[in-house]
Amino acid sequence: MNSDFIEQMEATPKLHATKCKCISALLRIFLQFTTFISAALAWYLYDYFIALATLLLTFIIMGIIRSKIRNSVIPPKQREFQYNDKGIADWYTARELCIEIKEA
């Protein structure tokens, strides 16, 4: 009898407070651009070979950070779906940083 139920997917949370939206935007910018900023900084300070190595290394590190954040807040039955950086940042901000009280 329990097999007749369809699993309901939980929608990506909507952030309502301005503070929460700003935190989510900063987290999204961190996830998207840290790789390129660190490579550009390494290129400016050192040379292109070290910049290329930095690009590859930060690509791997940011992938690990992104997956750790994603797996810590997204429900287990929804982890197989693709989420962009904005979705991951919204989930993490709503679940961990800005827990808003739902009004009835």
C-alpha positions as CSV (number, residue, x, y, z in Angstrom):
1,M,0.0,0.0,0.0
2,N,2.8,2.4,0.8
3,S,4.3,1.8,-2.7
4,D,1.4,3.7,-4.3
5,F,2.6,7.1,-3.0
6,I,4.6,9.3,-5.3
7,E,7.7,10.9,-3.7
8,Q,7.2,14.7,-3.5
9,M,10.2,16.8,-4.4
10,E,10.9,19.7,-2.2
11,A,11.3,22.9,-4.2
12,T,14.4,25.1,-3.9
13,P,13.7,27.5,-1.0
14,K,12.7,31.1,-1.7
15,L,14.6,33.6,0.4
16,H,12.5,36.6,1.6
17,A,14.8,38.6,3.9
18,T,17.3,41.0,2.3
19,K,20.1,39.8,4.5
20,C,19.5,36.2,3.4
21,K,19.5,37.2,-0.3
22,C,22.8,39.0,0.1
23,I,24.4,36.0,1.9
24,S,23.1,33.7,-0.9
25,A,24.5,36.1,-3.6
26,L,27.9,36.3,-1.9
27,L,28.0,32.5,-1.6
28,R,27.1,32.1,-5.3
29,I,29.8,34.6,-6.3
30,F,32.3,32.7,-4.2
31,L,31.3,29.3,-5.8
32,Q,31.4,30.7,-9.3
33,F,34.4,33.0,-9.5
34,T,36.9,31.9,-6.9
35,T,38.6,29.6,-9.5
36,F,39.1,32.4,-12.0
37,I,40.1,35.1,-9.5
38,S,42.7,32.9,-7.9
39,A,44.2,32.0,-11.3
40,A,44.2,35.6,-12.5
41,L,45.9,36.6,-9.2
42,A,48.5,33.9,-9.6
43,W,49.1,35.0,-13.2
44,Y,49.6,38.6,-12.1
45,L,51.9,37.7,-9.2
46,Y,53.9,34.9,-10.7
47,D,53.6,33.5,-14.3
48,Y,51.3,31.7,-16.6
49,F,52.5,28.2,-15.6
50,I,51.7,28.7,-11.9
51,A,48.4,30.3,-13.0
52,L,47.5,27.2,-14.9
53,A,48.4,25.0,-12.0
54,T,46.4,27.2,-9.7
55,L,43.4,27.1,-12.0
56,L,43.5,23.3,-12.0
57,L,44.0,23.0,-8.3
58,T,41.2,25.5,-7.4
59,F,38.9,23.9,-9.9
60,I,39.3,20.6,-8.0
61,I,39.1,22.3,-4.6
62,M,35.9,24.3,-5.5
63,G,34.3,21.1,-6.8
64,I,34.9,19.4,-3.5
65,I,33.5,22.5,-1.6
66,R,30.5,22.7,-3.9
67,S,29.7,19.0,-3.5
68,K,30.1,19.1,0.3
69,I,27.8,22.1,0.6
70,R,25.3,20.5,-1.9
71,N,25.3,17.1,0.0
72,S,24.9,18.7,3.4
73,V,21.7,20.6,2.7
74,I,19.8,19.0,-0.3
75,P,17.4,16.2,0.7
76,P,18.9,12.8,-0.1
77,K,16.2,11.8,-2.6
78,Q,16.9,15.0,-4.6
79,R,20.7,14.7,-4.8
80,E,20.7,13.0,-8.1
81,F,19.3,16.1,-9.8
82,Q,21.6,18.9,-11.2
83,Y,21.7,22.1,-9.3
84,N,23.6,25.3,-10.4
85,D,25.5,27.5,-8.0
86,K,22.5,29.7,-7.3
87,G,20.4,26.7,-6.3
88,I,23.1,25.4,-4.0
89,A,23.6,28.8,-2.4
90,D,19.9,29.2,-1.9
91,W,19.6,25.7,-0.3
92,Y,22.6,26.3,2.0
93,T,21.5,29.8,3.0
94,A,17.9,28.7,3.7
95,R,18.8,25.6,5.6
96,E,22.0,26.5,7.5
97,L,22.4,30.3,7.7
98,C,19.0,32.0,7.6
99,I,16.4,29.8,9.1
100,E,13.2,31.7,8.5
101,I,10.1,30.9,10.5
102,K,7.3,29.9,8.1
103,E,4.1,31.7,8.7
104,A,0.9,29.6,8.8
